[in-house]
Amino acid sequence: MTPLQSMWLSFIGLFLMFVAAAGALFGREKLNGVLRFIVLSFSFVCILIAGLIVLVVVVPGSRATL
């Protein structure tokens, strides 16, 4: 994976983390019932995908070619 691809993938991970946090706050504060469960489940899925993206980007480390 090129450094540019890693950068864009990390931006997607950050966006998913933001969506997860916003969804969790909105779901807990404003919603009730089934809709709350759906929004919180979507938030959980977003944070899982973001965590996987972080692992894909961070674990290999930087591969600087000198």
mmCIF file of the N, C-alpha and C atoms, coordinates in Angstrom:
data_MODEL
# 
_entry.id   MODEL 
# 
loop_
_atom_site.group_PDB 
_atom_site.id 
_atom_site.type_symbol 
_atom_site.label_atom_id 
_atom_site.label_alt_id 
_atom_site.label_comp_id 
_atom_site.label_asym_id 
_atom_site.label_entity_id 
_atom_site.label_seq_id 
_atom_site.pdbx_PDB_ins_code 
_atom_site.Cartn_x 
_atom_site.Cartn_y 
_atom_site.Cartn_z 
_atom_site.occupancy 
_atom_site.B_iso_or_equiv 
_atom_site.pdbx_formal_charge 
_atom_site.auth_seq_id 
_atom_site.auth_comp_id 
_atom_site.auth_asym_id 
_atom_site.auth_atom_id 
_atom_site.pdbx_PDB_model_num 
ATOM 1   N N  . MET A 1 1  ? 0.844   -1.165 0.000  1.00 0.00 ? 1  MET A N  1 
ATOM 2   C CA . MET A 1 1  ? 0.000   0.000  0.000  1.00 0.00 ? 1  MET A CA 1 
ATOM 3   C C  . MET A 1 1  ? 0.897   1.239  0.000  1.00 0.00 ? 1  MET A C  1 
ATOM 4   N N  . THR A 1 2  ? 0.599   2.156  -0.872 1.00 0.00 ? 2  THR A N  1 
ATOM 5   C CA . THR A 1 2  ? 1.409   3.361  -0.969 1.00 0.00 ? 2  THR A CA 1 
ATOM 6   C C  . THR A 1 2  ? 1.102   4.295  0.214  1.00 0.00 ? 2  THR A C  1 
ATOM 7   N N  . PRO A 1 3  ? 2.010   5.211  0.508  1.00 0.00 ? 3  PRO A N  1 
ATOM 8   C CA . PRO A 1 3  ? 1.743   6.157  1.603  1.00 0.00 ? 3  PRO A CA 1 
ATOM 9   C C  . PRO A 1 3  ? 0.481   6.991  1.369  1.00 0.00 ? 3  PRO A C  1 
ATOM 10  N N  . LEU A 1 4  ? 0.201   7.327  0.121  1.00 0.00 ? 4  LEU A N  1 
ATOM 11  C CA . LEU A 1 4  ? -1.000  8.109  -0.172 1.00 0.00 ? 4  LEU A CA 1 
ATOM 12  C C  . LEU A 1 4  ? -2.264  7.304  0.120  1.00 0.00 ? 4  LEU A C  1 
ATOM 13  N N  . GLN A 1 5  ? -2.243  6.028  -0.216 1.00 0.00 ? 5  GLN A N  1 
ATOM 14  C CA . GLN A 1 5  ? -3.390  5.170  0.087  1.00 0.00 ? 5  GLN A CA 1 
ATOM 15  C C  . GLN A 1 5  ? -3.564  5.015  1.593  1.00 0.00 ? 5  GLN A C  1 
ATOM 16  N N  . SER A 1 6  ? -2.467  4.884  2.319  1.00 0.00 ? 6  SER A N  1 
ATOM 17  C CA . SER A 1 6  ? -2.535  4.795  3.781  1.00 0.00 ? 6  SER A CA 1 
ATOM 18  C C  . SER A 1 6  ? -3.122  6.070  4.375  1.00 0.00 ? 6  SER A C  1 
ATOM 19  N N  . MET A 1 7  ? -2.754  7.209  3.815  1.00 0.00 ? 7  MET A N  1 
ATOM 20  C CA . MET A 1 7  ? -3.262  8.476  4.313  1.00 0.00 ? 7  MET A CA 1 
ATOM 21  C C  . MET A 1 7  ? -4.780  8.541  4.136  1.00 0.00 ? 7  MET A C  1 
ATOM 22  N N  . TRP A 1 8  ? -5.274  8.214  2.949  1.00 0.00 ? 8  TRP A N  1 
ATOM 23  C CA . TRP A 1 8  ? -6.712  8.275  2.699  1.00 0.00 ? 8  TRP A CA 1 
ATOM 24  C C  . TRP A 1 8  ? -7.465  7.254  3.542  1.00 0.00 ? 8  TRP A C  1 
ATOM 25  N N  . LEU A 1 9  ? -6.879  6.085  3.721  1.00 0.00 ? 9  LEU A N  1 
ATOM 26  C CA . LEU A 1 9  ? -7.512  5.067  4.550  1.00 0.00 ? 9  LEU A CA 1 
ATOM 27  C C  . LEU A 1 9  ? -7.580  5.528  6.006  1.00 0.00 ? 9  LEU A C  1 
ATOM 28  N N  . SER A 1 10 ? -6.547  6.200  6.481  1.00 0.00 ? 10 SER A N  1 
ATOM 29  C CA . SER A 1 10 ? -6.589  6.709  7.849  1.00 0.00 ? 10 SER A CA 1 
ATOM 30  C C  . SER A 1 10 ? -7.615  7.838  7.990  1.00 0.00 ? 10 SER A C  1 
ATOM 31  N N  . PHE A 1 11 ? -7.783  8.653  6.964  1.00 0.00 ? 11 PHE A N  1 
ATOM 32  C CA . PHE A 1 11 ? -8.830  9.684  7.000  1.00 0.00 ? 11 PHE A CA 1 
ATOM 33  C C  . PHE A 1 11 ? -10.217 9.051  7.081  1.00 0.00 ? 11 PHE A C  1 
ATOM 34  N N  . ILE A 1 12 ? -10.420 7.967  6.352  1.00 0.00 ? 12 ILE A N  1 
ATOM 35  C CA . ILE A 1 12 ? -11.704 7.264  6.411  1.00 0.00 ? 12 ILE A CA 1 
ATOM 36  C C  . ILE A 1 12 ? -11.925 6.712  7.820  1.00 0.00 ? 12 ILE A C  1 
ATOM 37  N N  . GLY A 1 13 ? -10.866 6.163  8.425  1.00 0.00 ? 13 GLY A N  1 
ATOM 38  C CA . GLY A 1 13 ? -10.970 5.671  9.796  1.00 0.00 ? 13 GLY A CA 1 
ATOM 39  C C  . GLY A 1 13 ? -11.323 6.773  10.781 1.00 0.00 ? 13 GLY A C  1 
ATOM 40  N N  . LEU A 1 14 ? -10.697 7.927  10.628 1.00 0.00 ? 14 LEU A N  1 
ATOM 41  C CA . LEU A 1 14 ? -11.014 9.062  11.502 1.00 0.00 ? 14 LEU A CA 1 
ATOM 42  C C  . LEU A 1 14 ? -12.455 9.518  11.321 1.00 0.00 ? 14 LEU A C  1 
ATOM 43  N N  . PHE A 1 15 ? -12.918 9.556  10.076 1.00 0.00 ? 15 PHE A N  1 
ATOM 44  C CA . PHE A 1 15 ? -14.303 9.948  9.803  1.00 0.00 ? 15 PHE A CA 1 
ATOM 45  C C  . PHE A 1 15 ? -15.269 8.956  10.444 1.00 0.00 ? 15 PHE A C  1 
ATOM 46  N N  . LEU A 1 16 ? -14.969 7.659  10.335 1.00 0.00 ? 16 LEU A N  1 
ATOM 47  C CA . LEU A 1 16 ? -15.839 6.660  10.946 1.00 0.00 ? 16 LEU A CA 1 
ATOM 48  C C  . LEU A 1 16 ? -15.862 6.784  12.461 1.00 0.00 ? 16 LEU A C  1 
ATOM 49  N N  . MET A 1 17 ? -14.728 7.140  13.067 1.00 0.00 ? 17 MET A N  1 
ATOM 50  C CA . MET A 1 17 ? -14.701 7.360  14.513 1.00 0.00 ? 17 MET A CA 1 
ATOM 51  C C  . MET A 1 17 ? -15.573 8.552  14.900 1.00 0.00 ? 17 MET A C  1 
ATOM 52  N N  . PHE A 1 18 ? -15.512 9.610  14.108 1.00 0.00 ? 18 PHE A N  1 
ATOM 53  C CA . PHE A 1 18 ? -16.351 10.776 14.362 1.00 0.00 ? 18 PHE A CA 1 
ATOM 54  C C  . PHE A 1 18 ? -17.830 10.421 14.229 1.00 0.00 ? 18 PHE A C  1 
ATOM 55  N N  . VAL A 1 19 ? -18.179 9.677  13.178 1.00 0.00 ? 19 VAL A N  1 
ATOM 56  C CA . VAL A 1 19 ? -19.574 9.261  12.972 1.00 0.00 ? 19 VAL A CA 1 
ATOM 57  C C  . VAL A 1 19 ? -20.041 8.394  14.137 1.00 0.00 ? 19 VAL A C  1 
ATOM 58  N N  . ALA A 1 20 ? -19.178 7.501  14.598 1.00 0.00 ? 20 ALA A N  1 
ATOM 59  C CA . ALA A 1 20 ? -19.534 6.629  15.713 1.00 0.00 ? 20 ALA A CA 1 
ATOM 60  C C  . ALA A 1 20 ? -19.780 7.433  16.990 1.00 0.00 ? 20 ALA A C  1 
ATOM 61  N N  . ALA A 1 21 ? -18.908 8.385  17.275 1.00 0.00 ? 21 ALA A N  1 
ATOM 62  C CA . ALA A 1 21 ? -19.079 9.204  18.478 1.00 0.00 ? 21 ALA A CA 1 
ATOM 63  C C  . ALA A 1 21 ? -20.344 10.048 18.396 1.00 0.00 ? 21 ALA A C  1 
ATOM 64  N N  . ALA A 1 22 ? -20.565 10.688 17.255 1.00 0.00 ? 22 ALA A N  1 
ATOM 65  C CA . ALA A 1 22 ? -21.760 11.521 17.084 1.00 0.00 ? 22 ALA A CA 1 
ATOM 66  C C  . ALA A 1 22 ? -23.024 10.666 17.152 1.00 0.00 ? 22 ALA A C  1 
ATOM 67  N N  . GLY A 1 23 ? -22.996 9.507  16.520 1.00 0.00 ? 23 GLY A N  1 
ATOM 68  C CA . GLY A 1 23 ? -24.160 8.626  16.552 1.00 0.00 ? 23 GLY A CA 1 
ATOM 69  C C  . GLY A 1 23 ? -24.457 8.116  17.949 1.00 0.00 ? 23 GLY A C  1 
ATOM 70  N N  . ALA A 1 24 ? -23.422 7.775  18.706 1.00 0.00 ? 24 ALA A N  1 
ATOM 71  C CA . ALA A 1 24 ? -23.631 7.298  20.075 1.00 0.00 ? 24 ALA A CA 1 
ATOM 72  C C  . ALA A 1 24 ? -24.221 8.397  20.955 1.00 0.00 ? 24 ALA A C  1 
ATOM 73  N N  . LEU A 1 25 ? -23.681 9.608  20.840 1.00 0.00 ? 25 LEU A N  1 
ATOM 74  C CA . LEU A 1 25 ? -24.220 10.715 21.631 1.00 0.00 ? 25 LEU A CA 1 
ATOM 75  C C  . LEU A 1 25 ? -25.666 11.016 21.257 1.00 0.00 ? 25 LEU A C  1 
ATOM 76  N N  . PHE A 1 26 ? -25.942 11.065 19.959 1.00 0.00 ? 26 PHE A N  1 
ATOM 77  C CA . PHE A 1 26 ? -27.301 11.361 19.498 1.00 0.00 ? 26 PHE A CA 1 
ATOM 78  C C  . PHE A 1 26 ? -28.267 10.252 19.914 1.00 0.00 ? 26 PHE A C  1 
ATOM 79  N N  . GLY A 1 27 ? -27.841 9.002  19.752 1.00 0.00 ? 27 GLY A N  1 
ATOM 80  C CA . GLY A 1 27 ? -28.707 7.884  20.093 1.00 0.00 ? 27 GLY A CA 1 
ATOM 81  C C  . GLY A 1 27 ? -29.038 7.820  21.574 1.00 0.00 ? 27 GLY A C  1 
ATOM 82  N N  . ARG A 1 28 ? -28.054 8.097  22.413 1.00 0.00 ? 28 ARG A N  1 
ATOM 83  C CA . ARG A 1 28 ? -28.290 8.025  23.854 1.00 0.00 ? 28 ARG A CA 1 
ATOM 84  C C  . ARG A 1 28 ? -29.107 9.199  24.375 1.00 0.00 ? 28 ARG A C  1 
ATOM 85  N N  . GLU A 1 29 ? -28.929 10.372 23.781 1.00 0.00 ? 29 GLU A N  1 
ATOM 86  C CA . GLU A 1 29 ? -29.586 11.570 24.315 1.00 0.00 ? 29 GLU A CA 1 
ATOM 87  C C  . GLU A 1 29 ? -30.983 11.820 23.736 1.00 0.00 ? 29 GLU A C  1 
ATOM 88  N N  . LYS A 1 30 ? -31.174 11.529 22.455 1.00 0.00 ? 30 LYS A N  1 
ATOM 89  C CA . LYS A 1 30 ? -32.386 12.002 21.790 1.00 0.00 ? 30 LYS A CA 1 
ATOM 90  C C  . LYS A 1 30 ? -33.360 10.907 21.385 1.00 0.00 ? 30 LYS A C  1 
ATOM 91  N N  . LEU A 1 31 ? -32.924 9.648  21.304 1.00 0.00 ? 31 LEU A N  1 
ATOM 92  C CA . LEU A 1 31 ? -33.771 8.606  20.734 1.00 0.00 ? 31 LEU A CA 1 
ATOM 93  C C  . LEU A 1 31 ? -34.233 7.611  21.784 1.00 0.00 ? 31 LEU A C  1 
ATOM 94  N N  . ASN A 1 32 ? -35.317 6.907  21.442 1.00 0.00 ? 32 ASN A N  1 
ATOM 95  C CA . ASN A 1 32 ? -35.871 5.861  22.307 1.00 0.00 ? 32 ASN A CA 1 
ATOM 96  C C  . ASN A 1 32 ? -36.245 4.660  21.452 1.00 0.00 ? 32 ASN A C  1 
ATOM 97  N N  . GLY A 1 33 ? -36.324 3.512  22.096 1.00 0.00 ? 33 GLY A N  1 
ATOM 98  C CA . GLY A 1 33 ? -36.864 2.325  21.459 1.00 0.00 ? 33 GLY A CA 1 
ATOM 99  C C  . GLY A 1 33 ? -35.969 1.718  20.392 1.00 0.00 ? 33 GLY A C  1 
ATOM 100 N N  . VAL A 1 34 ? -36.629 1.247  19.337 1.00 0.00 ? 34 VAL A N  1 
ATOM 101 C CA . VAL A 1 34 ? -35.945 0.519  18.271 1.00 0.00 ? 34 VAL A CA 1 
ATOM 102 C C  . VAL A 1 34 ? -34.989 1.416  17.504 1.00 0.00 ? 34 VAL A C  1 
ATOM 103 N N  . LEU A 1 35 ? -35.381 2.664  17.285 1.00 0.00 ? 35 LEU A N  1 
ATOM 104 C CA . LEU A 1 35 ? -34.514 3.590  16.550 1.00 0.00 ? 35 LEU A CA 1 
ATOM 105 C C  . LEU A 1 35 ? -33.205 3.820  17.311 1.00 0.00 ? 35 LEU A C  1 
ATOM 106 N N  . ARG A 1 36 ? -33.290 3.879  18.627 1.00 0.00 ? 36 ARG A N  1 
ATOM 107 C CA . ARG A 1 36 ? -32.074 4.024  19.440 1.00 0.00 ? 36 ARG A CA 1 
ATOM 108 C C  . ARG A 1 36 ? -31.155 2.818  19.257 1.00 0.00 ? 36 ARG A C  1 
ATOM 109 N N  . PHE A 1 37 ? -31.735 1.632  19.269 1.00 0.00 ? 37 PHE A N  1 
ATOM 110 C CA . PHE A 1 37 ? -30.956 0.417  19.079 1.00 0.00 ? 37 PHE A CA 1 
ATOM 111 C C  . PHE A 1 37 ? -30.288 0.397  17.710 1.00 0.00 ? 37 PHE A C  1 
ATOM 112 N N  . ILE A 1 38 ? -31.006 0.818  16.676 1.00 0.00 ? 38 ILE A N  1 
ATOM 113 C CA . ILE A 1 38 ? -30.450 0.834  15.314 1.00 0.00 ? 38 ILE A CA 1 
ATOM 114 C C  . ILE A 1 38 ? -29.292 1.811  15.216 1.00 0.00 ? 38 ILE A C  1 
ATOM 115 N N  . VAL A 1 39 ? -29.465 3.011  15.757 1.00 0.00 ? 39 VAL A N  1 
ATOM 116 C CA . VAL A 1 39 ? -28.410 4.030  15.680 1.00 0.00 ? 39 VAL A CA 1 
ATOM 117 C C  . VAL A 1 39 ? -27.187 3.610  16.493 1.00 0.00 ? 39 VAL A C  1 
ATOM 118 N N  . LEU A 1 40 ? -27.397 3.055  17.671 1.00 0.00 ? 40 LEU A N  1 
ATOM 119 C CA . LEU A 1 40 ? -26.265 2.612  18.485 1.00 0.00 ? 40 LEU A CA 1 
ATOM 120 C C  . LEU A 1 40 ? -25.561 1.407  17.864 1.00 0.00 ? 40 LEU A C  1 
ATOM 121 N N  . SER A 1 41 ? -26.318 0.533  17.215 1.00 0.00 ? 41 SER A N  1 
ATOM 122 C CA . SER A 1 41 ? -25.699 -0.600 16.518 1.00 0.00 ? 41 SER A CA 1 
ATOM 123 C C  . SER A 1 41 ? -24.869 -0.119 15.335 1.00 0.00 ? 41 SER A C  1 
ATOM 124 N N  . PHE A 1 42 ? -25.384 0.851  14.587 1.00 0.00 ? 42 PHE A N  1 
ATOM 125 C CA . PHE A 1 42 ? -24.632 1.424  13.473 1.00 0.00 ? 42 PHE A CA 1 
ATOM 126 C C  . PHE A 1 42 ? -23.361 2.092  13.981 1.00 0.00 ? 42 PHE A C  1 
ATOM 127 N N  . SER A 1 43 ? -23.471 2.771  15.114 1.00 0.00 ? 43 SER A N  1 
ATOM 128 C CA . SER A 1 43 ? -22.302 3.409  15.720 1.00 0.00 ? 43 SER A CA 1 
ATOM 129 C C  . SER A 1 43 ? -21.257 2.374  16.119 1.00 0.00 ? 43 SER A C  1 
ATOM 130 N N  . PHE A 1 44 ? -21.704 1.255  16.667 1.00 0.00 ? 44 PHE A N  1 
ATOM 131 C CA . PHE A 1 44 ? -20.797 0.191  17.062 1.00 0.00 ? 44 PHE A CA 1 
ATOM 132 C C  . PHE A 1 44 ? -20.088 -0.411 15.847 1.00 0.00 ? 44 PHE A C  1 
ATOM 133 N N  . VAL A 1 45 ? -20.823 -0.621 14.774 1.00 0.00 ? 45 VAL A N  1 
ATOM 134 C CA . VAL A 1 45 ? -20.225 -1.155 13.549 1.00 0.00 ? 45 VAL A CA 1 
ATOM 135 C C  . VAL A 1 45 ? -19.191 -0.175 12.996 1.00 0.00 ? 45 VAL A C  1 
ATOM 136 N N  . CYS A 1 46 ? -19.503 1.119  13.032 1.00 0.00 ? 46 CYS A N  1 
ATOM 137 C CA . CYS A 1 46 ? -18.556 2.134  12.554 1.00 0.00 ? 46 CYS A CA 1 
ATOM 138 C C  . CYS A 1 46 ? -17.261 2.103  13.362 1.00 0.00 ? 46 CYS A C  1 
ATOM 139 N N  . ILE A 1 47 ? -17.354 1.962  14.673 1.00 0.00 ? 47 ILE A N  1 
ATOM 140 C CA . ILE A 1 47 ? -16.140 1.961  15.485 1.00 0.00 ? 47 ILE A CA 1 
ATOM 141 C C  . ILE A 1 47 ? -15.347 0.675  15.284 1.00 0.00 ? 47 ILE A C  1 
ATOM 142 N N  . LEU A 1 48 ? -16.018 -0.443 15.009 1.00 0.00 ? 48 LEU A N  1 
ATOM 143 C CA . LEU A 1 48 ? -15.297 -1.676 14.702 1.00 0.00 ? 48 LEU A CA 1 
ATOM 144 C C  . LEU A 1 48 ? -14.527 -1.558 13.389 1.00 0.00 ? 48 LEU A C  1 
ATOM 145 N N  . ILE A 1 49 ? -15.170 -1.010 12.367 1.00 0.00 ? 49 ILE A N  1 
ATOM 146 C CA . ILE A 1 49 ? -14.510 -0.833 11.070 1.00 0.00 ? 49 ILE A CA 1 
ATOM 147 C C  . ILE A 1 49 ? -13.351 0.147  11.208 1.00 0.00 ? 49 ILE A C  1 
ATOM 148 N N  . ALA A 1 50 ? -13.551 1.226  11.963 1.00 0.00 ? 50 ALA A N  1 
ATOM 149 C CA . ALA A 1 50 ? -12.473 2.198  12.176 1.00 0.00 ? 50 ALA A CA 1 
ATOM 150 C C  . ALA A 1 50 ? -11.299 1.551  12.901 1.00 0.00 ? 50 ALA A C  1 
ATOM 151 N N  . GLY A 1 51 ? -11.576 0.690  13.864 1.00 0.00 ? 51 GLY A N  1 
ATOM 152 C CA . GLY A 1 51 ? -10.503 -0.005 14.564 1.00 0.00 ? 51 GLY A CA 1 
ATOM 153 C C  . GLY A 1 51 ? -9.722  -0.928 13.644 1.00 0.00 ? 51 GLY A C  1 
ATOM 154 N N  . LEU A 1 52 ? -10.408 -1.617 12.762 1.00 0.00 ? 52 LEU A N  1 
ATOM 155 C CA . LEU A 1 52 ? -9.728  -2.469 11.785 1.00 0.00 ? 52 LEU A CA 1 
ATOM 156 C C  . LEU A 1 52 ? -8.864  -1.643 10.838 1.00 0.00 ? 52 LEU A C  1 
ATOM 157 N N  . ILE A 1 53 ? -9.376  -0.492 10.424 1.00 0.00 ? 53 ILE A N  1 
ATOM 158 C CA . ILE A 1 53 ? -8.604  0.386  9.549  1.00 0.00 ? 53 ILE A CA 1 
ATOM 159 C C  . ILE A 1 53 ? -7.344  0.869  10.266 1.00 0.00 ? 53 ILE A C  1 
ATOM 160 N N  . VAL A 1 54 ? -7.480  1.222  11.536 1.00 0.00 ? 54 VAL A N  1 
ATOM 161 C CA . VAL A 1 54 ? -6.314  1.662  12.300 1.00 0.00 ? 54 VAL A CA 1 
ATOM 162 C C  . VAL A 1 54 ? -5.283  0.546  12.374 1.00 0.00 ? 54 VAL A C  1 
ATOM 163 N N  . LEU A 1 55 ? -5.731  -0.682 12.601 1.00 0.00 ? 55 LEU A N  1 
ATOM 164 C CA . LEU A 1 55 ? -4.794  -1.804 12.634 1.00 0.00 ? 55 LEU A CA 1 
ATOM 165 C C  . LEU A 1 55 ? -4.087  -1.981 11.296 1.00 0.00 ? 55 LEU A C  1 
ATOM 166 N N  . VAL A 1 56 ? -4.824  -1.845 10.209 1.00 0.00 ? 56 VAL A N  1 
ATOM 167 C CA . VAL A 1 56 ? -4.228  -2.014 8.877  1.00 0.00 ? 56 VAL A CA 1 
ATOM 168 C C  . VAL A 1 56 ? -3.197  -0.925 8.599  1.00 0.00 ? 56 VAL A C  1 
ATOM 169 N N  . VAL A 1 57 ? -3.457  0.286  9.067  1.00 0.00 ? 57 VAL A N  1 
ATOM 170 C CA . VAL A 1 57 ? -2.553  1.401  8.782  1.00 0.00 ? 57 VAL A CA 1 
ATOM 171 C C  . VAL A 1 57 ? -1.374  1.434  9.756  1.00 0.00 ? 57 VAL A C  1 
ATOM 172 N N  . VAL A 1 58 ? -1.618  1.176  11.045 1.00 0.00 ? 58 VAL A N  1 
ATOM 173 C CA . VAL A 1 58 ? -0.587  1.375  12.053 1.00 0.00 ? 58 VAL A CA 1 
ATOM 174 C C  . VAL A 1 58 ? 0.345   0.178  12.199 1.00 0.00 ? 58 VAL A C  1 
ATOM 175 N N  . VAL A 1 59 ? -0.183  -1.030 12.185 1.00 0.00 ? 59 VAL A N  1 
ATOM 176 C CA . VAL A 1 59 ? 0.641   -2.206 12.458 1.00 0.00 ? 59 VAL A CA 1 
ATOM 177 C C  . VAL A 1 59 ? 1.802   -2.369 11.472 1.00 0.00 ? 59 VAL A C  1 
ATOM 178 N N  . PRO A 1 60 ? 1.574   -2.210 10.162 1.00 0.00 ? 60 PRO A N  1 
ATOM 179 C CA . PRO A 1 60 ? 2.735   -2.331 9.252  1.00 0.00 ? 60 PRO A CA 1 
ATOM 180 C C  . PRO A 1 60 ? 3.783   -1.246 9.474  1.00 0.00 ? 60 PRO A C  1 
ATOM 181 N N  . GLY A 1 61 ? 3.409   -0.126 10.042 1.00 0.00 ? 61 GLY A N  1 
ATOM 182 C CA . GLY A 1 61 ? 4.361   0.953  10.292 1.00 0.00 ? 61 GLY A CA 1 
ATOM 183 C C  . GLY A 1 61 ? 4.705   1.712  9.036  1.00 0.00 ? 61 GLY A C  1 
ATOM 184 N N  . SER A 1 62 ? 5.645   2.589  9.177  1.00 0.00 ? 62 SER A N  1 
ATOM 185 C CA . SER A 1 62 ? 6.059   3.367  8.019  1.00 0.00 ? 62 SER A CA 1 
ATOM 186 C C  . SER A 1 62 ? 7.136   2.597  7.240  1.00 0.00 ? 62 SER A C  1 
ATOM 187 N N  . ARG A 1 63 ? 7.031   2.652  5.975  1.00 0.00 ? 63 ARG A N  1 
ATOM 188 C CA . ARG A 1 63 ? 7.988   1.981  5.114  1.00 0.00 ? 63 ARG A CA 1 
ATOM 189 C C  . ARG A 1 63 ? 8.724   3.015  4.280  1.00 0.00 ? 63 ARG A C  1 
ATOM 190 N N  . ALA A 1 64 ? 9.526   3.779  4.945  1.00 0.00 ? 64 ALA A N  1 
ATOM 191 C CA . ALA A 1 64 ? 10.258  4.828  4.262  1.00 0.00 ? 64 ALA A CA 1 
ATOM 192 C C  . ALA A 1 64 ? 11.366  4.205  3.407  1.00 0.00 ? 64 ALA A C  1 
ATOM 193 N N  . THR A 1 65 ? 11.402  4.631  2.174  1.00 0.00 ? 65 THR A N  1 
ATOM 194 C CA . THR A 1 65 ? 12.467  4.164  1.274  1.00 0.00 ? 65 THR A CA 1 
ATOM 195 C C  . THR A 1 65 ? 13.484  5.271  1.121  1.00 0.00 ? 65 THR A C  1 
ATOM 196 N N  . LEU A 1 66 ? 14.682  4.981  1.510  1.00 0.00 ? 66 LEU A N  1 
ATOM 197 C CA . LEU A 1 66 ? 15.754  5.989  1.432  1.00 0.00 ? 66 LEU A CA 1 
ATOM 198 C C  . LEU A 1 66 ? 16.680  5.692  0.286  1.00 0.00 ? 66 LEU A C  1 
# 
